[in-house]
């Protein structure tokens, strides 16, 4: 009797648990059926890897619905249409943004609603057959996944170039450059005193140059002042002198024109005087020779000396 009683109790307990589970499932189904839903179709213009039916729909991180269907756009297969249902009490507005977020580390994705200001009108709620249309925005994470291959390719190219740059030959050259730079720095440190002295001389030279420039500027200012003051007077005087010279030249030219005939006659007279002047010059030469002989030998010249000969011209 006792073993039969134990089996009866266990069977009764199992039956009660199954009935309770069925009642709980019916209650959940009724609760889900009694809940009112608004349906939206979200158009993604990029891949939706990780998103599947039943994944949650979030609004600012709070679960408000789930994903019902995923279909390719028949007109543009690069676009994906995702049908979701959201509780009608959730205000989805026209400026509400839709995207995807990472649900867990396994790569599962969830639909995420965000934004929606109070002044924006509420988006008309649709039915399952006629859902309201929302255009999704690309999420940074999805863009990262989409461009992952490009990033990996660029990273591989960068590593390849880095390997070429860090080759043995380039490493040796870099070592030589560093060694030369160290030697140059040591040389500079060794000649620090001479370098300081050279810099001091350069500083002194720059000061002297500044002083010389100041003096040159002063001289140029003085010369400018001299030109501006006394130079004008000199130029005025020279201008007046040139004016007088021009007037004198004009007068001489006019006088020459007026006495052109007299000048021609005077020139002809001077031509006739030329033979007479020549004879006078010969006479003076003979007289000079006679005087010299008279001084040397007065007696011979006066009383018996040879006659005076005419010196040929």
C-alpha positions in Angstrom: 0.0 0.0 0.0 2.8 2.3 0.9 4.6 2.2 -2.5 1.3 2.7 -4.4 0.6 5.8 -2.2 4.0 7.4 -3.2 3.4 6.8 -6.9 0.0 8.3 -6.6 1.3 11.4 -4.9 4.1 11.9 -7.5 1.7 11.4 -10.4 -0.7 13.9 -8.9 2.0 16.4 -8.4 3.2 16.0 -12.0 -0.3 16.5 -13.3 -0.8 19.6 -11.2 2.6 21.1 -12.5 1.7 20.4 -16.2 -1.8 22.0 -15.8 -0.2 25.0 -14.1 2.3 25.4 -16.9 -0.5 25.2 -19.5 -2.5 27.7 -17.6 0.5 30.1 -17.4 1.2 29.7 -21.1 -2.4 30.4 -21.9 -2.3 33.5 -19.7 0.8 34.8 -21.5 -0.7 34.1 -24.9 -3.9 35.9 -23.8 -1.9 38.8 -22.4 0.1 39.0 -25.6 -3.1 38.8 -27.7 -4.8 41.4 -25.6 -1.9 43.8 -26.1 -2.4 46.3 -28.9 0.4 46.7 -31.4 1.5 49.3 -34.0 3.3 47.9 -37.1 6.2 49.7 -38.9 8.3 48.7 -41.8 11.9 49.9 -41.6 13.9 50.2 -44.8 17.6 49.5 -44.5 19.9 50.5 -47.3 22.7 48.3 -46.0 23.3 44.8 -44.8 21.4 43.7 -41.6 23.7 40.9 -40.6 22.9 39.6 -37.1 19.2 40.7 -37.2 16.6 37.9 -37.3 12.9 37.2 -36.5 12.1 37.6 -32.8 14.9 40.0 -32.0 13.8 42.8 -29.7 12.9 46.3 -30.8 14.3 48.9 -28.4 13.4 52.5 -27.9 16.2 54.3 -26.1 17.3 50.9 -24.7 13.8 49.8 -23.5 12.2 46.8 -25.1 9.0 47.9 -26.8 8.4 45.2 -29.5 10.0 42.6 -31.7 11.0 41.8 -35.3 8.4 39.9 -37.3 9.8 39.6 -40.9 12.8 40.4 -42.9 12.5 40.7 -46.7 14.6 42.0 -49.6 13.1 44.9 -51.5 12.0 43.5 -54.9 12.8 46.7 -56.7 16.2 47.1 -55.1 17.8 44.0 -53.6 20.5 46.0 -51.8 17.7 47.3 -49.5 16.1 45.2 -46.7 12.6 45.7 -45.4 12.1 44.8 -41.8 8.6 44.5 -40.4 8.4 45.2 -36.6 5.6 45.6 -34.1 5.7 48.1 -31.3 3.3 48.7 -28.5 0.8 51.3 -29.5 1.4 53.3 -26.3 4.9 54.1 -27.6 4.9 57.4 -29.4 6.9 57.0 -32.6 7.2 60.4 -34.2 8.2 61.6 -37.7 11.7 62.6 -36.6 12.3 59.3 -34.7 15.4 57.6 -36.0 15.7 53.9 -36.5 18.9 51.8 -36.6 20.6 48.7 -35.4 22.6 48.1 -32.2 24.6 45.1 -31.0 22.5 43.0 -28.6 25.2 40.7 -27.2 28.8 39.5 -27.8 27.5 36.7 -30.2 26.8 39.3 -32.9 23.0 39.4 -32.5 21.5 42.7 -33.5 18.4 44.6 -32.3 16.4 47.4 -33.9 16.8 50.6 -32.0 14.5 53.7 -32.1 15.9 57.0 -30.8 15.1 60.7 -30.9 11.6 62.0 -31.5 10.9 65.5 -30.1 7.6 66.6 -28.6 7.0 69.2 -31.2 7.2 66.6 -34.0 3.9 65.0 -35.0 3.3 61.3 -34.1 3.8 58.9 -37.0 0.5 57.3 -38.2 0.3 53.8 -36.8 0.0 51.1 -39.4 -1.5 47.6 -39.5 0.4 44.4 -40.3 -0.8 44.6 -43.9 -0.2 48.3 -44.3 2.6 49.3 -41.9 4.0 52.8 -41.5 7.3 53.3 -43.4 10.5 54.4 -41.7 13.9 54.9 -43.4 16.7 53.6 -41.2 19.9 55.4 -40.6 23.3 53.6 -40.9 24.7 53.0 -37.4 28.4 53.5 -36.8 28.8 49.9 -35.7 27.2 48.6 -38.9 29.4 51.0 -41.0 32.4 49.6 -39.2 31.3 46.0 -40.0 30.6 46.9 -43.6 33.9 48.6 -44.1 35.8 46.0 -42.1 37.3 44.3 -45.2 38.5 47.6 -46.5 40.0 48.5 -43.1 41.7 45.1 -43.0 43.1 45.5 -46.5 44.5 49.0 -45.6 45.9 47.6 -42.4 47.6 44.8 -44.3 49.0 47.3 -46.8 50.2 49.5 -44.0 52.0 46.6 -42.3 53.6 45.6 -45.6 55.0 49.1 -46.1 56.1 49.2 -42.5 58.0 45.9 -43.0 59.7 47.4 -46.1 60.6 50.6 -44.2 62.0 48.5 -41.3 64.1 46.3 -43.6 67.7 45.4 -42.6 69.2 47.8 -45.1 67.0 50.7 -43.8 67.7 49.7 -40.2 71.4 49.9 -40.9 71.0 53.3 -42.6 69.0 54.5 -39.7 71.6 53.3 -37.2 74.3 55.1 -39.2 72.2 58.3 -39.2 71.7 58.1 -35.5 75.4 57.5 -34.9 76.3 60.5 -37.1 73.7 62.6 -35.3 75.2 61.6 -32.0 78.8 62.4 -33.2 77.6 65.8 -34.4 75.9 66.5 -31.1 79.0 65.5 -29.3 81.1 67.8 -31.5 78.7 70.7 -30.8 78.9 70.0 -27.1 82.7 69.9 -27.3 82.8 73.2 -29.1 80.2 74.8 -26.9 82.6 77.5 -25.7 83.6 78.5 -29.2 79.9 78.4 -30.3 79.0 80.7 -27.4 81.9 83.1 -28.3 80.8 83.1 -32.0 77.2 83.9 -31.0 78.4 86.7 -28.8 80.5 88.1 -31.7 77.5 87.8 -34.0 75.4 89.6 -31.4 78.0 92.4 -31.1 78.2 92.6 -34.9 74.4 92.9 -35.1 74.5 95.7 -32.6 77.2 97.5 -34.6 75.2 96.9 -37.8 72.2 98.5 -36.1 74.3 101.5 -35.1 75.7 101.9 -38.6 72.2 101.6 -40.0 71.1 104.3 -37.6 74.0 106.6 -38.7 73.3 105.9 -42.4 69.7 106.8 -41.8 70.7 110.0 -40.1 73.1 110.9 -43.0 70.4 110.1 -45.5 68.0 112.3 -43.6 70.5 115.2 -43.6 71.2 114.7 -47.3 67.5 114.7 -48.0 67.1 117.9 -46.0 70.0 119.5 -47.8 68.5 118.6 -51.2 65.1 119.8 -50.1 66.4 123.1 -48.8 69.7 124.2 -50.4 69.4 122.0 -53.4 66.4 123.9 -54.6 68.2 127.2 -54.3 71.2 125.8 -56.4 68.8 124.5 -59.0 67.0 127.8 -59.2 70.4 129.7 -59.6 71.6 127.2 -62.3 68.3 127.6 -64.1 68.7 131.4 -64.1 72.3 131.1 -65.3 71.3 128.8 -68.1 68.6 131.2 -69.0 71.1 134.1 -69.2 73.5 131.9 -71.3 70.7 131.1 -73.7 69.9 134.8 -73.9 73.7 135.6 -74.5 73.9 133.0 -77.2 70.8 134.4 -78.9 72.3 137.9 -78.8 75.7 136.7 -80.3 73.8 134.8 -83.0 71.8 137.9 -83.8 74.9 140.1 -83.7 76.7 137.7 -86.1 73.8 137.7 -88.5 73.6 141.5 -88.4 77.4 142.0 -89.0 77.9 139.0 -91.4 79.1 141.3 -94.2 81.5 143.2 -92.0 83.0 140.0 -90.7 83.6 138.7 -94.2 85.4 141.9 -95.2 87.5 141.8 -92.1 88.5 138.2 -92.9 89.5 139.2 -96.4 91.6 142.1 -95.0 93.4 139.8 -92.7 94.2 137.6 -95.7 95.9 140.6 -97.5 97.9 141.4 -94.3 99.5 137.9 -94.2 102.4 138.7 -96.7 103.2 141.9 -95.0 103.3 140.2 -91.6 105.6 137.5 -93.1 108.0 140.2 -94.4 107.9 142.0 -91.0 108.7 138.7 -89.3 111.8 138.2 -91.6 112.9 141.7 -91.0 112.7 141.2 -87.2 114.6 137.9 -87.5 117.5 139.6 -89.5 117.5 142.5 -87.0 117.8 140.0 -84.2 120.8 138.3 -85.9 122.5 141.6 -86.5 122.1 142.6 -82.9 123.5 139.3 -81.7 126.6 139.7 -84.0 127.0 143.3 -82.8 127.2 142.1 -79.3 129.7 139.4 -80.1 132.0 141.5 -82.5 131.1 145.1 -82.6 134.1 146.3 -84.5 134.0 143.6 -87.2 130.4 144.1 -87.7 130.6 147.9 -88.1 133.9 148.4 -90.0 134.7 145.4 -92.1 132.7 142.4 -91.3 130.9 140.5 -93.8 127.6 141.7 -95.0 124.5 140.5 -93.3 122.9 137.7 -95.3 119.2 137.2 -95.5 118.0 134.1 -93.7 115.9 132.0 -95.9 112.4 131.4 -94.8 
